[in-house]
């Protein structure tokens, strides 16, 4: 019954948005209420679940979102992203701007979680699109694909890291096997697939990353521009490395690194550095910078609301025991363990939306199979990671973030984002099965 209610809820959501033309924030909230009440949740519990979902989602994301879009606006308005763009185009050539963004996305994705990496890089996508005349969605997919691949396959991202600990898997082997799968998957999803979506038109919110003339007549240096853009990456990478030194966790230097490497703090530090490196030190006042960039914060209001409602829907699905219903169903089915891990993660991903929740839930189901069927735990981590990326749709905050930043229709978001995520998931499964034969 829970699965039937979920299907009806997703159909209702699609109808409300595409046929009734209801705002996505309202539609998501209405569907969350429908699913909760249809599953017999008491009204007070429904209110608590919705509040928790919104709070949990925005609590970890709002600082990253706000500071991220402000950093992007600062980089754009001062000409830093244009300078980075020029450097990338010089190396790869205008015709290969897509490859430049894919390589950049993969490098950034090794250190940053998906949301933070997307927010850091999306301003660069806008600038590259303006400079080269290439379609925005075409370039955005090339940037987003490697971020998603690293998020699903490689530590220190939360899903693969948590599963590796649960399975007692070797982190070094996961990184090695994961990279073997990630490279061909990136070629498919981030290089070849964008050629199929060149004709899809994007209509991003007006003024989100500027487009007017730069404040200064000269561009900042390429080195300082790139360094400022990568400050969040460097801080988070340093925090991830410092976490490996368990014996030194009490030391002041380690604590400072971990504090500065928190995604929200890293973004705040980057904004402050940008104000000085790209503004004050170049003779541009902070007041002028704020006047020119504060409008970007208004542009993310809709994005924040939609992401919040997506978080509410996700929490309702969890508390209504929909994931448990899927778990019980697949415990009775006998399949090859690697494929089962991928399939269970896929179905929970479709139902719940969160890749991390899907990965951890699937891991709990298939954990007994690892010892009983002699499955390599590192490959199971990757199989579940691939499944956790499959078929992203309207209950995934990543879906809405991609849609709202680019101003795509629901249909075009399915044709771009959802297909890209599914290519990654299927290619990941194929890679795992091949490695299972070879290693």
C-alpha positions as CSV (number, residue, x, y, z in Angstrom):
1,X,0.0,0.0,0.0
2,X,2.9,2.4,0.8
3,X,4.3,1.8,-2.6
4,X,1.0,2.5,-4.3
5,X,0.5,5.7,-2.4
6,X,4.0,6.8,-3.4
7,X,3.3,6.2,-7.1
8,X,0.0,8.1,-6.7
9,X,1.9,10.9,-5.0
10,X,4.5,11.2,-7.7
11,X,1.7,11.2,-10.4
12,X,-0.1,13.9,-8.4
13,X,3.0,16.0,-8.2
14,X,3.6,15.8,-11.9
15,X,0.0,16.8,-12.6
16,X,0.0,19.7,-10.2
17,X,3.2,21.2,-11.8
18,X,2.7,20.4,-15.5
19,X,-1.1,20.5,-15.9
20,X,-2.4,22.7,-13.1
21,X,0.8,24.9,-13.3
22,X,1.0,25.1,-9.6
23,X,4.2,26.5,-8.1
24,X,6.7,23.7,-7.4
25,X,7.1,24.7,-3.7
26,X,3.3,24.5,-3.1
27,X,2.9,21.3,-5.2
28,X,5.7,19.6,-3.3
29,X,4.2,20.6,0.1
30,X,0.7,19.4,-1.0
31,X,2.0,16.0,-2.1
32,X,4.0,15.6,1.1
33,X,0.8,16.1,3.0
34,X,-1.1,13.7,0.8
35,X,1.5,10.9,1.2
36,X,1.8,11.4,4.9
37,X,-2.0,11.4,5.6
38,X,-2.7,8.5,3.1
39,X,-0.1,6.4,5.0
40,X,-2.0,7.0,8.3
41,X,0.4,9.5,9.9
42,X,-1.3,11.6,12.6
43,X,-1.6,15.3,11.7
44,X,0.9,16.4,14.5
45,X,3.4,13.8,13.2
46,X,2.9,15.1,9.7
47,X,3.7,18.7,10.8
48,X,6.7,17.5,12.7
49,X,8.0,15.5,9.7
50,X,7.6,18.4,7.3
51,X,9.3,20.8,9.7
52,X,12.1,18.4,10.3
53,X,12.6,17.8,6.6
54,X,12.8,21.5,5.9
55,X,15.1,22.2,8.8
56,X,17.4,19.3,8.1
57,X,17.7,20.2,4.4
58,X,18.1,24.0,4.8
59,X,20.1,23.7,8.1
60,X,23.0,22.1,6.2
61,X,22.5,23.9,2.9
62,X,21.3,27.5,3.4
63,X,24.7,28.9,4.4
64,X,26.3,27.0,1.5
65,X,23.6,28.2,-0.9
66,X,23.7,31.9,0.2
67,X,27.5,32.2,0.4
68,X,27.9,30.1,-2.7
69,X,25.7,32.3,-4.9
70,X,27.3,35.4,-3.4
71,X,30.8,34.0,-4.2
72,X,29.7,33.2,-7.7
73,X,28.4,36.8,-8.2
74,X,31.6,38.3,-6.8
75,X,33.7,36.2,-9.1
76,X,31.5,37.1,-12.1
77,X,31.2,40.8,-11.4
78,X,34.9,41.4,-10.8
79,X,35.8,39.4,-14.0
80,X,37.4,36.5,-12.1
81,X,35.2,33.8,-13.7
82,X,35.8,35.4,-17.1
83,X,39.6,35.2,-16.5
84,X,39.3,31.5,-15.4
85,X,37.1,30.9,-18.5
86,X,39.7,32.5,-20.7
87,X,42.4,30.3,-19.3
88,X,40.4,27.2,-19.8
89,X,39.5,28.1,-23.3
90,X,43.1,28.8,-24.1
91,X,44.1,25.3,-22.9
92,X,41.2,23.3,-24.4
93,X,39.9,25.6,-27.2
94,X,36.4,27.0,-27.5
95,X,35.1,23.9,-29.2
96,X,36.2,21.8,-26.2
97,X,34.8,24.0,-23.5
98,X,32.6,21.1,-22.5
99,X,35.7,19.0,-21.8
100,X,37.3,21.8,-19.8
101,X,34.2,22.0,-17.5
102,X,34.1,18.2,-17.2
103,X,37.8,18.0,-16.1
104,X,37.3,21.0,-13.7
105,X,34.1,19.3,-12.3
106,X,35.9,16.1,-11.6
107,X,38.8,17.8,-9.9
108,X,36.5,19.9,-7.7
109,X,34.3,16.9,-7.0
110,X,37.1,14.9,-5.5
111,X,37.1,17.3,-2.6
112,X,33.6,18.9,-2.5
113,X,30.3,17.4,-1.8
114,X,27.9,17.7,-4.7
115,X,25.8,20.7,-3.6
116,X,28.9,22.7,-2.7
117,X,30.7,21.8,-5.9
118,X,27.7,22.7,-8.0
119,X,27.3,26.1,-6.4
120,X,31.0,26.9,-6.8
121,X,31.1,25.9,-10.5
122,X,27.7,27.0,-11.8
123,X,28.8,30.7,-12.2
124,X,31.7,29.4,-14.4
125,X,29.2,27.6,-16.6
126,X,27.2,30.8,-17.1
127,X,30.4,32.7,-18.1
128,X,31.6,29.9,-20.5
129,X,28.2,29.9,-22.1
130,X,28.3,33.6,-22.7
131,X,31.8,33.6,-24.0
132,X,31.5,30.6,-26.3
133,X,27.8,30.8,-27.3
134,X,27.4,27.1,-26.4
135,X,24.0,26.0,-24.9
136,X,23.8,26.4,-21.1
137,X,22.2,23.0,-20.4
138,X,24.8,21.3,-22.6
139,X,27.7,22.9,-20.5
140,X,25.9,22.4,-17.2
141,X,25.6,18.7,-17.7
142,X,29.3,18.4,-18.5
143,X,30.0,20.2,-15.2
144,X,27.4,18.3,-13.1
145,X,28.2,14.8,-14.3
146,X,31.6,14.5,-12.7
147,X,30.3,16.0,-9.4
148,X,27.6,13.3,-9.3
149,X,30.1,10.6,-10.2
150,X,32.5,11.5,-7.4
151,X,29.6,11.9,-5.0
152,X,28.3,8.4,-5.6
153,X,31.6,6.4,-6.1
154,X,34.5,8.0,-4.1
155,X,35.3,8.7,-0.5
156,X,35.2,11.1,1.4
157,X,31.7,11.6,0.1
158,X,29.1,10.4,2.7
159,X,27.5,7.5,0.9
160,X,30.6,5.5,-0.1
161,X,32.5,6.4,3.1
162,X,29.7,5.2,5.4
163,X,29.1,2.0,3.4
164,X,32.8,1.3,3.4
165,X,32.9,1.5,7.2
166,X,29.8,-0.7,7.5
167,X,31.2,-3.3,5.2
168,X,34.7,-3.0,6.6
169,X,35.9,-2.4,3.0
170,X,39.4,-1.2,2.1
171,X,39.2,2.6,1.3
172,X,42.3,2.4,-0.9
173,X,40.7,-0.3,-3.1
174,X,37.4,1.6,-3.3
175,X,39.3,4.7,-4.6
176,X,41.3,2.6,-7.1
177,X,38.2,0.7,-8.4
178,X,36.1,3.8,-8.2
179,X,38.5,5.7,-10.4
180,X,38.6,2.8,-12.9
181,X,34.8,3.1,-13.2
182,X,34.6,6.9,-12.9
183,X,36.7,7.8,-15.9
184,X,34.7,5.9,-18.6
185,X,31.5,6.9,-16.9
186,X,32.5,10.5,-17.1
187,X,33.2,10.1,-20.8
188,X,29.7,8.7,-21.3
189,X,27.7,11.1,-19.1
190,X,29.8,14.3,-19.2
191,X,31.3,14.2,-22.7
192,X,29.2,12.1,-25.1
193,X,25.7,12.6,-23.6
194,X,25.7,16.5,-23.8
195,X,25.9,16.2,-27.6
196,X,22.4,14.8,-27.4
197,X,20.9,17.8,-25.6
198,X,22.3,20.7,-27.6
199,X,18.9,21.9,-28.7
200,X,17.4,22.2,-25.2
201,X,16.9,25.9,-24.2
202,X,17.6,27.2,-20.7
203,X,16.0,30.3,-19.2
204,X,17.8,31.0,-15.9
205,X,16.5,33.6,-13.4
206,X,17.3,37.1,-14.5
207,X,20.3,38.6,-12.8
208,X,21.4,35.4,-10.9
209,X,25.0,35.8,-11.9
210,X,25.0,39.2,-13.6
211,X,25.7,39.7,-17.2
212,X,26.3,43.5,-17.0
213,X,29.7,45.1,-17.6
214,X,32.3,44.3,-15.0
215,X,33.0,46.8,-12.2
216,X,36.7,47.2,-13.2
217,X,38.0,47.8,-16.7
218,X,40.8,45.3,-16.3
219,X,40.5,41.7,-15.3
220,X,42.2,40.3,-12.2
221,X,45.1,37.9,-12.7
222,X,44.4,34.3,-13.7
223,X,46.3,33.0,-10.7
224,X,44.4,35.0,-8.0
225,X,41.1,34.4,-9.8
226,X,41.6,30.6,-9.8
227,X,42.9,30.6,-6.3
228,X,39.9,32.5,-5.0
229,X,37.4,30.2,-6.8
230,X,39.2,27.2,-5.3
231,X,39.4,28.4,-1.7
232,X,36.4,26.2,-0.7
233,X,37.9,23.2,-2.5
234,X,41.3,23.7,-0.8
235,X,39.7,24.2,2.7
236,X,37.4,21.2,2.4
237,X,40.2,19.0,1.0
238,X,42.5,20.0,3.9
239,X,39.7,19.1,6.4
240,X,39.2,15.7,4.7
241,X,42.9,15.0,4.9
242,X,43.2,16.1,8.5
243,X,40.3,13.8,9.5
244,X,42.6,10.8,8.7
245,X,44.9,11.8,11.6
246,X,42.9,10.3,14.4
247,X,45.6,10.6,17.0
248,X,45.9,14.3,16.4
249,X,42.2,15.2,16.5
250,X,42.7,17.2,19.7
251,X,45.4,19.4,18.3
252,X,44.6,23.1,17.6
253,X,45.7,23.0,14.0
254,X,43.6,20.0,13.1
255,X,40.5,21.5,14.8
256,X,41.0,24.8,12.9
257,X,41.3,22.9,9.6
258,X,38.2,21.0,10.3
259,X,36.3,24.1,11.3
260,X,37.5,26.0,8.2
261,X,36.7,23.0,6.0
262,X,33.1,22.8,6.9
263,X,31.2,23.6,3.7
264,X,29.4,26.7,5.1
265,X,32.5,28.0,6.8
266,X,34.6,27.4,3.7
267,X,32.1,29.4,1.6
268,X,32.1,32.3,4.1
269,X,35.9,32.4,4.2
270,X,35.9,32.4,0.3
271,X,33.5,35.3,0.2
272,X,35.6,37.3,2.6
273,X,38.8,36.6,0.6
274,X,37.0,37.5,-2.6
275,X,36.0,40.8,-1.2
276,X,39.6,41.7,-0.5
277,X,41.5,39.9,-3.2
278,X,39.2,40.8,-6.1
279,X,37.8,44.1,-4.6
280,X,39.6,46.1,-1.9
281,X,43.1,45.2,-3.1
282,X,42.2,46.3,-6.6
283,X,40.7,49.6,-5.5
284,X,37.0,48.5,-5.5
285,X,35.0,49.3,-2.4
286,X,33.1,46.7,-0.5
287,X,30.0,48.9,-0.7
288,X,30.1,48.9,-4.5
289,X,30.7,45.1,-4.6
290,X,27.7,44.5,-2.3
291,X,25.5,46.9,-4.3
292,X,26.3,44.9,-7.5
293,X,26.1,41.4,-6.1
294,X,23.4,41.5,-3.4
295,X,20.7,41.0,-6.1
296,X,22.0,37.5,-6.6
297,X,20.6,36.5,-3.2
298,X,17.1,37.5,-4.3
299,X,17.5,35.2,-7.3
300,X,17.9,32.1,-5.1
301,X,14.7,32.7,-3.1
302,X,12.7,30.3,-5.3
303,X,15.5,27.7,-5.3
304,X,15.6,27.8,-1.5
305,X,11.9,27.3,-1.2
306,X,11.7,24.4,-3.6
307,X,14.7,22.7,-2.0
308,X,13.0,23.1,1.4
309,X,9.8,21.5,0.1
310,X,11.8,18.7,-1.4
311,X,13.4,18.1,2.0
312,X,9.9,18.0,3.6
313,X,8.7,15.4,1.0
314,X,11.8,13.3,1.6
315,X,11.3,13.2,5.4
316,X,7.6,12.3,4.9
317,X,8.7,9.4,2.7
318,X,11.1,8.2,5.3
319,X,8.8,8.5,8.3
320,X,5.9,6.9,6.4
321,X,8.0,3.7,6.1
322,X,8.0,3.7,2.3
323,X,11.7,2.7,2.3
324,X,10.9,-0.1,4.8
325,X,8.2,-1.4,2.4
326,X,10.8,-1.6,-0.4
327,X,13.2,-3.4,2.0
328,X,10.7,-6.0,3.0
329,X,9.8,-6.6,-0.6
330,X,13.4,-7.3,-1.8
331,X,14.4,-9.4,1.2
332,X,12.2,-12.1,-0.4
333,X,13.9,-12.0,-3.8
334,X,17.0,-14.0,-4.7
335,X,19.3,-12.1,-7.2
336,X,23.0,-11.9,-7.8
337,X,24.3,-9.8,-4.8
338,X,26.0,-7.0,-6.7
339,X,23.0,-6.5,-8.9
340,X,20.7,-6.8,-5.9
341,X,22.6,-4.1,-4.1
342,X,22.4,-1.8,-7.1
343,X,18.7,-2.5,-7.7
344,X,17.6,-2.0,-4.1
345,X,19.6,1.3,-4.0
346,X,17.9,2.3,-7.2
347,X,14.4,1.7,-6.0
348,X,15.0,3.5,-2.7
349,X,16.6,6.4,-4.6
350,X,13.5,6.6,-6.7
351,X,11.2,6.5,-3.7
352,X,13.1,8.7,-1.2
353,X,15.2,11.0,-3.4
354,X,18.3,11.1,-1.2
355,X,21.3,9.3,-2.7
356,X,22.9,8.9,0.8
357,X,19.7,7.5,2.3
358,X,19.3,5.1,-0.6
359,X,22.9,3.9,-0.3
360,X,22.8,3.4,3.5
361,X,19.4,1.6,3.4
362,X,20.5,-0.7,0.6
363,X,23.7,-1.4,2.5
364,X,21.8,-2.6,5.5
365,X,19.7,-5.0,3.3
366,X,22.6,-6.6,1.4
367,X,25.2,-6.6,4.2
368,X,24.6,-10.3,5.1
369,X,25.2,-11.3,1.5
370,X,28.8,-10.1,1.6
371,X,30.0,-12.8,4.0
372,X,27.6,-15.6,2.9
373,X,28.2,-15.2,-0.9
374,X,31.9,-14.1,-0.8
375,X,31.2,-10.8,-2.5
376,X,34.1,-8.3,-2.6
377,X,32.9,-5.5,-0.2
378,X,34.7,-2.8,-2.2
379,X,32.7,-3.7,-5.3
380,X,29.4,-3.8,-3.3
381,X,30.1,-0.3,-2.1
382,X,30.5,0.8,-5.8
383,X,27.4,-1.1,-6.9
384,X,25.2,0.5,-4.3
385,X,26.8,3.9,-5.0
386,X,25.8,3.5,-8.7
387,X,22.3,2.5,-7.8
388,X,21.9,5.5,-5.4
389,X,22.4,7.9,-8.4
390,X,19.8,6.3,-10.6
391,X,16.6,8.0,-11.9
392,X,16.8,11.3,-10.0
393,X,13.4,12.9,-10.2
394,X,11.0,15.3,-8.4
395,X,11.7,14.1,-4.9
396,X,15.5,14.9,-5.2
397,X,16.8,18.3,-4.2
398,X,19.5,17.9,-6.9
399,X,16.8,17.7,-9.5
400,X,15.2,21.0,-8.4
401,X,18.5,22.7,-8.0
402,X,19.5,21.9,-11.5
403,X,16.1,22.9,-12.8
404,X,15.8,26.2,-11.0
405,X,19.3,27.5,-11.7
406,X,19.0,26.8,-15.4
407,X,15.3,27.7,-15.6
408,X,14.4,24.5,-17.4
409,X,10.9,22.9,-17.7
410,X,10.1,19.7,-15.8
411,X,10.3,17.8,-19.1
412,X,13.6,19.2,-20.1
413,X,15.0,18.5,-16.6
414,X,14.0,14.9,-17.1
415,X,15.7,14.8,-20.5
416,X,18.9,16.3,-19.2
417,X,19.5,15.8,-15.4
418,X,17.5,12.5,-15.0
419,X,19.0,10.9,-18.1
420,X,22.5,11.9,-17.0
421,X,22.1,10.4,-13.6
422,X,20.7,7.2,-15.0
423,X,23.6,6.9,-17.5
424,X,26.0,7.2,-14.5
425,X,24.1,4.6,-12.6
426,X,23.9,2.1,-15.4
427,X,27.5,2.6,-16.5
428,X,28.6,2.2,-12.9
429,X,26.8,-1.1,-12.6
430,X,28.4,-2.4,-15.8
431,X,31.8,-1.2,-14.6
432,X,31.3,-3.1,-11.2
433,X,30.3,-6.3,-13.0
434,X,33.3,-6.1,-15.3
435,X,35.7,-5.5,-12.3
436,X,34.1,-8.5,-10.5
437,X,35.3,-10.7,-13.4
438,X,38.7,-9.1,-13.7
439,X,39.8,-8.7,-10.0
